[in-house]
Amino acid sequence: MKNFLTLALVLGTILLTNAQTNAVDYSRKVSTKGYAEKEVTPDIIYLSISLKEYFLDGNTKKKITIEDLEKQLYNAAISNGVKKEDFTIQNIYSYNYETKKKSQELLQARQYRIKITDLSKLNTLFDNVDAKGMESTSISGYDHSQKKQIEKELKTEAVKDARINADILASADGQKVGKALVISDNSNFNFNDYLPQPRMMSFAKTASAEGAVADESLNIDIKPIKLTCNVDGVFELL
């Protein structure tokens, strides 16, 4: 029993010595921040489209139905490369229309969300849709097909920037930087955070003196947005 206790004491002393030798002095450290940025032009947008029923030339017997308008919009979207699953209904509502007889007629309206991945076809997307039935449209969301790769690049650059800043601080005191002890990612890569102020684009038409309806084309200017990445880094001082 005495020999066993002696052996345990010796082993404990050896383990404690090794632990002290391999331990890192975490009081010797430098804390910095890293930053990276990149301008990116979204290549995916989400459009919010509102359609509404109306009476042709004010004649309550000739109604252009929401089903007809929806079919036009759906066919236009599909023919311009929109996938079936990227054409969805957001909302359904109705509104009152006062007829010449002062009675109220309830007309239907619907709001749609369309995911557009081919931005070159934006200006021709609604060419075959009844313009009078289009109430408004606006951009409801942005995205990018290479978002994950962009995030990876920015995070990599931000961590490198944090190490460079740590090297500057350490060298100012004649020291060197070792491995990273802690890296905290403070970034948020939500493209919708960079949406501009909501801008409704009206598609209502006015008739000319000859009775013709003047066309308005959809012209949306997709501007680059600046994505940023911020990290906190704690590095060992050698």
C-alpha positions in Angstrom: 0.0 0.0 0.0 2.9 2.3 0.9 4.6 1.6 -2.5 1.3 2.3 -4.3 0.9 5.7 -2.7 4.5 6.6 -3.5 4.0 5.6 -7.2 0.8 7.7 -7.4 2.6 10.7 -5.9 5.4 10.4 -8.5 3.0 10.1 -11.4 1.0 13.1 -10.2 4.1 15.2 -9.9 5.2 14.3 -13.5 1.7 15.1 -15.0 1.6 18.4 -13.1 5.1 19.4 -14.4 4.1 18.6 -18.0 0.9 20.5 -17.7 2.7 23.6 -16.5 5.3 23.2 -19.3 2.7 23.0 -22.1 0.3 25.6 -20.7 -0.2 28.8 -22.6 0.1 32.1 -20.8 -3.2 33.7 -21.9 -2.3 36.9 -20.2 0.2 37.5 -23.0 -2.2 38.3 -25.8 -3.2 41.1 -28.2 -6.8 41.9 -29.2 -7.5 43.4 -32.6 -10.3 43.8 -35.2 -10.3 42.8 -38.8 -12.3 44.4 -41.7 -13.0 43.6 -45.3 -15.4 45.1 -47.9 -16.5 44.4 -51.4 -18.9 46.0 -53.9 -21.3 43.5 -55.4 -24.1 43.9 -57.9 -27.0 41.6 -57.1 -27.8 39.2 -59.9 -31.1 38.0 -58.4 -34.0 40.2 -57.5 -37.5 39.6 -56.2 -40.3 41.7 -57.7 -43.6 42.4 -56.0 -46.3 42.8 -58.6 -49.9 43.9 -57.9 -52.7 43.2 -60.4 -56.3 44.3 -60.1 -59.5 43.7 -62.0 -61.0 46.6 -64.0 -64.0 47.4 -66.2 -63.2 47.9 -69.9 -63.9 51.5 -70.8 -65.9 51.8 -67.6 -68.5 49.3 -68.9 -69.5 47.2 -65.9 -70.6 44.4 -68.2 -67.0 44.0 -69.6 -64.7 43.1 -66.8 -61.1 42.1 -67.2 -60.9 39.4 -64.5 -58.0 38.7 -62.1 -57.7 35.2 -63.6 -57.1 36.6 -67.0 -54.5 39.0 -65.7 -52.8 36.4 -63.7 -52.6 34.1 -66.7 -50.9 36.8 -68.7 -48.4 37.6 -66.0 -47.6 33.9 -65.4 -47.1 33.2 -69.1 -44.9 36.3 -69.4 -42.8 35.2 -66.5 -42.3 31.7 -67.7 -41.5 32.8 -71.2 -38.8 35.0 -69.8 -37.0 32.3 -67.9 -38.8 32.4 -64.5 -39.2 28.9 -62.9 -42.7 27.8 -62.0 -41.8 27.6 -58.3 -40.4 31.1 -58.4 -43.9 32.6 -59.2 -45.9 32.8 -56.0 -49.0 34.7 -54.7 -48.2 36.9 -51.7 -51.6 38.4 -51.0 -55.2 38.4 -52.1 -57.5 41.3 -51.5 -60.5 43.3 -53.0 -61.6 46.8 -53.4 -64.8 48.7 -54.0 -65.6 50.2 -57.4 -68.4 52.8 -57.6 -70.5 52.3 -60.8 -72.4 55.0 -62.6 -75.5 53.8 -60.8 -73.8 54.8 -57.6 -73.8 51.1 -56.5 -70.6 49.4 -55.2 -69.0 46.6 -57.2 -66.4 44.4 -55.5 -63.3 43.9 -57.6 -60.5 41.4 -56.9 -56.8 42.1 -56.7 -53.7 40.0 -56.1 -50.1 40.5 -55.2 -47.4 38.3 -56.6 -43.7 37.6 -55.9 -41.4 36.8 -58.8 -37.8 35.7 -58.5 -35.8 37.1 -61.4 -32.4 35.5 -62.2 -32.0 36.9 -65.8 -31.9 40.7 -65.2 -31.4 41.4 -68.9 -35.1 40.5 -69.5 -36.5 42.9 -66.9 -37.5 45.6 -69.4 -39.5 43.2 -71.6 -41.0 41.1 -68.8 -44.4 42.8 -68.9 -44.7 43.5 -72.6 -47.6 41.0 -73.0 -49.4 41.9 -69.8 -52.4 44.2 -69.8 -51.0 47.4 -68.5 -54.3 48.7 -67.2 -54.5 45.7 -64.9 -51.1 46.3 -63.4 -51.4 48.5 -60.3 -47.7 48.6 -59.2 -44.5 46.8 -58.8 -41.5 47.2 -56.6 -38.3 45.4 -55.6 -38.9 43.3 -52.5 -35.6 41.6 -52.2 -32.0 41.1 -53.4 -29.7 38.1 -53.6 -26.6 36.8 -55.3 -26.0 33.4 -56.9 -22.4 33.4 -55.5 -23.3 34.6 -52.0 -21.5 31.8 -50.2 -18.3 32.3 -52.1 -18.4 36.1 -51.5 -18.9 35.5 -47.8 -15.9 33.1 -47.7 -13.7 35.7 -49.5 -14.7 38.5 -47.2 -14.2 36.5 -44.0 -10.8 35.3 -45.1 -9.7 38.9 -45.8 -11.1 40.1 -42.5 -9.2 37.5 -40.5 -6.0 38.4 -42.4 -6.6 42.0 -41.7 -7.0 41.2 -37.9 -3.6 39.4 -37.9 -1.9 42.3 -39.8 -3.3 44.7 -37.1 -2.0 42.4 -34.4 1.4 42.3 -36.0 1.5 46.1 -36.1 0.7 46.4 -32.4 3.1 43.7 -31.3 6.0 44.9 -33.4 5.6 48.4 -31.9 6.5 46.8 -28.6 9.3 44.6 -30.1 7.2 41.4 -29.9 5.8 38.9 -32.3 2.4 37.4 -32.8 1.7 33.7 -32.6 -1.5 31.6 -33.2 -5.0 33.0 -32.9 -6.6 32.2 -29.6 -10.1 33.5 -30.4 -11.8 34.7 -33.6 -15.3 36.1 -33.4 -17.4 36.7 -36.6 -19.6 39.8 -36.3 -20.8 39.9 -39.9 -24.3 39.7 -41.3 -24.6 39.0 -45.1 -28.3 39.6 -45.5 -28.7 41.3 -48.9 -32.1 42.6 -48.0 -30.5 44.9 -45.3 -29.2 46.9 -48.3 -32.5 47.4 -50.0 -33.2 51.0 -51.0 -36.3 52.9 -49.8 -39.4 51.2 -51.2 -40.1 52.6 -54.6 -43.5 51.8 -56.2 -43.6 52.0 -59.9 -47.1 52.7 -61.3 -48.3 51.0 -64.5 -51.5 52.8 -64.8 -52.0 54.2 -68.3 -53.7 57.3 -69.6 -55.4 57.5 -72.9 -54.5 60.0 -75.5 -56.8 62.1 -77.6 -56.8 59.4 -80.3 -57.8 56.8 -77.7 -54.4 55.1 -77.8 -52.8 54.0 -74.6 -49.3 55.2 -73.9 -46.9 52.4 -72.9 -44.5 52.7 -69.9 -41.6 50.3 -69.7 -40.2 48.9 -66.5 -36.8 50.4 -65.9 -35.1 49.3 -62.7 -31.5 50.3 -62.1 -29.7 47.7 -60.1 -26.9 49.5 -58.3 -23.9 47.8 -56.6 -24.1 47.4 -52.8 -21.2 47.3 -50.4 -20.9 44.2 -48.3 -18.7 44.4 -45.2 -17.2 41.8 -42.8 -16.1 42.5 -39.3 -14.2 40.1 -37.0 -12.6 40.3 -33.5 -9.3 38.5 -33.1 -7.3 37.6 -30.0 -3.7 36.5 -30.8 -0.9 35.0 -28.6 2.2 37.1 -28.0 5.4 35.1 -28.4 
